[in-house]
Amino acid sequence: MPSLIRSIPSPHYIPYSHNGIPGTIVEVDPTKVRRPSSNSHRGSGDFSIRSYRSSKSSRSSNESISPMAGSLNIQVESPPIVCYGPASESSGALLSGMLWLTVAPWEVEFESLHLSFQSVVTTKKPVMHGCPDCASRTTDLQTWDFINTTHPVAHGLHSYPFSYLVSGTTPASTSSVLGTIKYQLVARGTTSQGETLQFTKEIKVARSILEGQDRNSLRIFPPTNLSATVTLPSVIHRGGTFPVEMRLEGIVTKSNNTRWKMRKAVWRIEEKSKIISPACKAHAHKIGGEGKGVQYEDIKMIASEEYKNGWKTDFNASDGKIEFSFNAGIPASVSSTDDVDNGSGLIVSHTLVLELIVAEEYCPKHSKLITPTGSARVLRMQFNMNTTARAGMGISWEDECPPRYDDVPSSPPTYETLVGVSDSVEDLTNI
């Protein structure tokens, strides 16, 4: 009786590829097959398979799996880079650290080892989309050449110190709607075998302007007699609030028995970004040649609030007055950035806009009947606000004093004291 069990041919199998090279199917040696134990999972098996290589992996093993010659790392030892004061007065900040080179377990010849402190300005509105030269510009602010010629480096850990004084005019790290400014340390080493080692570390640069005296601003609104005096802080910080004091005078006109009454007050903070996107040499013809760029502007409101009461009105004072105090600020949850003015085209500024809606009323003498005249005005005021990072407990590097100890005298002893205590030369010769 013929067997009812037939061998079904298995379908053609294409092995998975590794690094783009397909593997080769080999036969399994049945004498080396290890059966699964009784306590193993159902359907599982452990087979001893002969090791195999692809057709392209028959080269020398040192060539295919040669490890890296080493690795690079950067350790920054200086405090955070903060430039204190405005760009015209700041003395900058110190950047210092150590470049670490770890060499593999044999001696390696390096042809070059460099470290660069770079500024990368990226525009989000490039002249040609997809062109990296139009979208980003990299400038080397400082370069350290540790190895210039072929030099053998022994196995182990090697250190290379570096230091740099960041200029006070350096714009702070920024990420705005139109562009970004960032700084980075880039270490690059090249061996004699053509192998390249590279390590990049981003460095954040901030600017902090110390708070000074509050500024008073006066605004007049012709043809009326209204005038507003606003008191504002010299600088503001993101993620916090600041007080605003306002006094509106001239609200009473006794000649025609009219007065102004405030109905509503609104404030908002606007962030204005402006960038000039230059073109690379390959796409300069699109905007009329080299030396030209496309300017973009963006204005967005990052905070606002409306008031319909909360102020004090005094109609009995001379010409009348309205006093109003409130707190404004930029919430921490809002995406914003500090003020920056980069010479390469990126400018970010903040403006406080204050709007007062006043309505005119007619109030005759010896009468309590007040009649609206139907006339209303919107008093709009704008103030530029310096938005910077918080100074905290830091101070400028030039204001730091070296440590002093109580047990160290202020100066070395004088020669007169030494001569008076020690013996003379003639006494020493008699010994």
C-alpha positions in Angstrom: 0.0 0.0 0.0 1.5 3.3 -1.0 2.4 5.7 1.8 -0.1 8.4 2.3 2.6 10.7 3.6 4.3 12.7 0.9 7.2 15.0 1.1 6.1 18.5 0.2 8.9 20.5 -1.3 9.8 23.6 0.7 9.4 27.0 -1.1 12.4 28.8 -2.3 14.0 30.8 0.6 15.9 34.0 0.3 18.1 34.6 3.3 18.2 38.0 5.1 21.0 40.3 4.1 23.3 42.0 6.5 24.9 45.3 5.5 23.6 44.7 2.0 25.3 41.3 1.6 23.1 38.2 1.4 24.1 35.2 3.3 24.8 31.7 1.9 22.7 28.7 2.9 24.6 25.6 4.1 23.7 22.1 5.1 23.2 21.2 8.8 25.4 18.4 10.1 22.8 15.9 11.6 25.4 14.3 13.9 25.8 17.6 15.8 22.1 18.3 16.2 21.2 18.7 19.9 17.7 17.7 20.6 15.6 20.0 22.8 15.1 18.8 26.4 11.8 17.9 27.8 11.5 21.1 29.9 12.0 23.3 26.9 9.2 25.3 25.2 7.1 23.7 22.6 8.3 24.2 19.1 11.8 25.4 20.1 15.0 23.9 19.0 18.7 24.4 19.4 20.7 23.5 16.3 24.4 23.7 15.9 25.0 25.3 12.5 28.2 25.6 10.7 29.7 29.1 10.6 29.6 30.6 7.2 30.6 33.8 5.4 29.2 35.6 2.5 31.0 35.7 -0.7 32.4 39.1 -0.1 33.5 38.4 3.5 36.4 36.0 2.6 38.9 38.9 2.9 41.2 39.4 5.8 39.3 39.7 9.1 41.5 42.7 10.1 40.2 44.6 7.1 36.5 43.9 7.7 36.2 44.3 11.5 39.1 46.6 12.3 38.1 48.7 15.3 38.4 52.5 15.5 41.8 53.9 16.1 40.4 55.8 19.1 37.8 58.3 20.3 37.5 62.0 21.2 35.7 63.7 24.0 35.4 67.3 25.2 35.2 68.4 28.8 34.2 72.0 29.5 35.7 73.2 32.8 34.6 76.8 32.8 31.3 78.1 34.1 28.4 78.7 31.7 29.2 81.2 29.0 27.3 84.3 30.0 28.2 87.8 28.7 27.2 90.4 31.2 26.1 93.8 30.1 25.1 95.1 26.7 27.2 94.2 23.7 28.9 97.6 23.6 30.1 97.3 27.2 30.5 93.6 27.9 33.9 92.1 28.4 32.9 88.7 27.3 33.3 85.3 29.0 36.0 82.7 29.4 35.7 79.3 27.8 38.2 76.6 28.9 38.3 72.9 28.9 40.1 69.8 27.9 40.1 67.7 24.8 40.6 64.0 25.6 42.0 61.6 23.0 41.7 57.8 23.8 44.0 55.7 21.6 43.3 52.1 20.8 45.5 49.3 22.2 48.4 50.1 19.9 50.3 53.1 18.7 48.5 55.2 16.1 50.0 57.8 13.9 47.9 61.0 13.6 48.4 63.4 10.8 46.3 66.2 12.3 44.3 66.9 15.4 42.3 70.2 15.5 39.6 71.8 17.7 37.4 74.6 16.5 34.9 76.8 18.2 32.2 77.5 15.6 29.2 79.8 15.2 26.4 78.2 13.1 23.7 80.6 11.8 20.7 78.8 10.2 17.9 80.4 8.4 14.5 78.7 8.1 13.7 80.6 4.9 16.6 79.8 2.6 16.8 81.1 -0.9 16.9 77.6 -2.3 15.2 74.9 -0.3 17.3 71.8 0.1 20.6 73.6 -0.4 22.7 73.4 2.8 24.9 76.3 1.8 21.9 78.6 1.5 20.4 77.4 4.8 23.4 77.5 7.1 26.6 79.4 7.5 29.4 78.2 9.7 32.2 80.5 11.0 35.3 79.4 12.9 35.7 81.8 15.8 38.8 80.1 17.2 40.9 77.1 16.1 43.5 75.1 18.1 46.0 73.0 16.1 47.3 70.2 18.4 48.9 68.0 15.8 50.0 69.4 12.4 52.4 66.8 11.1 52.5 63.0 11.3 53.0 62.2 14.9 52.8 58.8 16.7 50.5 58.7 19.7 50.9 55.9 22.2 48.1 53.8 23.6 46.2 55.5 26.5 44.4 58.6 27.4 45.8 62.0 26.2 44.7 65.4 27.2 44.9 68.7 25.3 43.9 71.9 27.2 42.3 74.9 25.5 40.9 78.3 26.4 39.3 81.2 24.7 37.9 84.5 25.6 34.4 84.8 24.0 33.9 88.4 22.8 31.3 90.6 24.5 29.8 91.3 21.1 29.0 87.7 20.5 25.2 87.2 20.1 23.5 84.8 22.4 22.3 81.3 21.3 18.9 81.8 19.8 16.1 79.7 18.3 13.4 81.9 16.7 10.8 81.4 14.1 13.0 82.5 11.3 16.4 81.3 12.2 18.7 79.9 14.9 22.2 80.8 16.2 24.2 78.1 18.0 27.8 77.5 19.0 29.7 74.3 19.0 33.1 72.8 19.7 34.2 70.5 16.9 37.2 68.2 17.4 38.6 66.3 14.4 41.5 64.0 14.1 42.9 62.2 11.1 45.2 59.2 11.2 47.8 58.2 8.6 45.5 55.4 7.5 42.9 57.9 6.5 40.6 57.2 9.4 38.8 60.3 10.8 37.7 60.8 14.4 35.2 63.6 15.2 33.3 64.8 18.2 30.9 67.8 18.5 29.7 69.4 21.7 27.2 72.3 21.7 28.0 75.3 23.8 25.2 77.6 24.9 26.1 81.3 25.0 23.8 83.7 27.0 23.6 87.4 27.6 22.5 89.0 30.8 22.0 92.7 31.4 22.0 93.7 35.0 18.9 95.5 36.3 19.2 99.2 36.7 16.9 102.0 37.6 13.3 102.0 36.3 12.7 104.2 33.3 9.8 106.7 33.1 8.2 107.4 29.7 5.9 110.2 28.8 3.3 110.0 26.0 1.0 112.8 24.9 -2.1 112.4 22.7 -3.0 115.5 20.7 -5.4 117.2 20.0 -6.6 116.2 23.5 -5.0 117.3 26.8 -4.4 113.7 27.7 -0.9 112.6 28.7 0.4 109.3 30.1 3.4 108.5 32.3 4.5 104.9 32.4 7.1 103.4 34.7 8.8 100.3 33.5 11.8 98.2 34.6 15.0 98.5 32.6 15.1 94.8 31.7 12.7 91.9 31.8 13.1 88.1 31.9 11.2 85.3 30.2 9.2 83.1 32.6 8.6 85.9 35.1 6.5 89.0 35.6 7.3 92.7 36.0 5.3 95.6 37.4 3.9 98.4 35.3 2.7 101.7 36.7 0.7 104.1 34.7 -0.8 107.6 35.4 -3.1 109.2 32.9 -3.6 113.0 33.4 -5.6 115.7 31.7 -8.9 113.8 31.7 -11.0 116.8 32.8 -11.6 119.8 30.5 -13.3 122.5 32.6 -13.8 124.9 29.7 -16.5 122.7 28.1 -17.5 120.6 31.1 -16.3 117.3 29.6 -14.1 114.5 31.0 -12.6 111.3 29.8 -13.4 108.0 31.5 -11.4 104.8 30.9 -13.5 101.8 29.8 -10.9 99.2 29.1 -7.1 98.6 29.2 -5.2 96.0 27.2 -1.6 95.1 27.1 0.3 92.6 25.0 4.0 91.7 24.4 5.0 91.2 20.8 8.1 89.4 19.6 9.5 90.7 16.3 12.0 88.6 14.3 13.9 89.7 11.2 16.4 87.8 9.2 18.3 88.3 6.0 18.8 85.0 4.1 21.8 85.3 1.7 22.3 82.9 -1.2 25.3 80.8 -1.9 27.4 81.3 -5.0 25.5 78.6 -6.9 22.1 80.3 -6.4 23.1 83.9 -6.2 21.7 84.5 -9.7 18.2 83.9 -8.3 18.3 87.1 -6.3 20.3 89.3 -8.6 23.9 88.3 -7.9 26.3 88.0 -4.9 26.1 90.3 -1.9 22.3 90.3 -1.8 19.8 88.5 0.4 16.1 88.1 1.1 14.7 89.7 4.2 11.9 88.1 6.2 10.0 89.6 9.1 7.7 87.9 11.6 5.6 89.4 14.5 3.9 87.2 17.0 2.0 87.9 20.2 3.4 85.9 23.1 1.4 87.4 26.0 -1.6 89.6 26.6 -4.3 90.5 29.1 -7.4 92.7 29.3 -8.7 94.8 32.2 -12.1 96.4 32.5 -11.6 97.6 36.1 -9.0 97.9 38.8 -7.8 101.5 38.3 -8.4 104.6 40.4 -10.0 107.7 39.0 -9.9 111.1 40.5 -11.9 113.8 38.8 -11.4 116.3 41.6 -7.7 116.7 41.2 -6.2 119.4 38.9 -7.2 118.4 35.4 -8.1 114.9 36.8 -6.0 111.7 36.8 -6.3 107.9 36.5 -3.8 105.6 38.2 -3.4 102.0 37.2 -0.9 99.3 38.2 -0.7 95.8 36.9 1.8 93.0 36.3 2.9 91.8 32.9 5.2 89.1 31.8 6.2 86.4 29.3 4.9 82.9 30.5 7.4 80.1 30.6 5.1 77.9 28.6 5.3 80.2 25.6 8.0 79.5 23.0 10.1 82.7 22.9 13.7 83.9 22.9 15.8 86.7 24.3 16.8 89.8 22.5 19.5 89.3 19.9 21.1 91.5 17.3 23.4 89.5 15.1 25.6 91.3 12.6 24.9 88.5 10.1 21.2 89.4 9.7 19.2 87.9 12.6 17.4 90.4 14.9 14.9 89.6 17.7 13.3 92.3 19.8 10.3 92.6 22.1 7.7 95.3 22.4 5.2 96.1 25.1 2.0 97.5 23.6 -0.4 99.3 25.9 -3.9 100.3 24.7 -6.3 102.4 26.7 -9.9 102.9 25.5 -11.4 106.1 26.9 -14.9 107.6 26.3 -15.8 111.3 26.6 -18.7 112.3 28.9 -20.5 115.7 29.4 -21.0 116.7 33.0 -22.5 120.2 33.5 -21.9 122.2 36.6 -24.3 121.9 39.5 -25.8 118.8 38.0 -25.4 115.1 38.6 -26.6 114.2 35.1 -23.7 112.7 33.1 -24.3 112.3 29.4 -21.9 110.4 27.0 -20.9 112.5 24.0 -20.3 109.5 21.8 -16.7 110.4 21.3 -14.1 107.7 22.1 -10.4 107.2 21.5 -7.9 104.4 21.6 -4.6 105.5 23.3 -1.9 103.2 22.0 1.7 103.2 23.4 4.6 101.0 22.5 7.8 100.4 24.6 10.9 98.5 23.6 11.7 95.9 26.4 15.2 94.5 26.9 14.6 90.8 27.3 17.7 88.9 28.7 18.7 85.9 30.7 18.7 86.1 34.5 22.1 87.0 36.0 21.7 84.8 39.0 24.8 84.7 41.3 27.3 85.0 38.5 29.6 87.9 37.8 31.8 88.9 35.0 35.2 87.2 34.8 37.1 90.4 35.2 35.3 91.2 38.5 36.4 87.9 40.1 39.0 88.3 42.8 41.6 85.7 43.7 41.1 84.0 47.1 42.8 85.4 50.2 43.6 83.6 53.4 44.0 85.0 56.9 47.2 83.3 57.7 49.1 84.6 54.7 50.8 88.0 55.3 49.9 90.9 53.0 53.5 91.2 51.7 56.9 89.5 52.1 59.3 90.8 54.9 61.6 93.6 54.1 65.4 93.4 53.8 65.9 95.5 56.9 64.1 93.0 59.0 66.2 90.1 57.7 69.5 92.0 58.3 68.6 93.0 61.8 67.7 89.4 62.8 70.6 87.5 61.1 74.2 87.6 62.0 76.7 89.7 60.0 79.2 88.3 57.6 82.2 89.0 59.9 80.6 86.9 62.7 80.0 84.0 60.4 83.7 83.9 59.4 84.9 83.5 63.0 82.9 80.3 63.4 
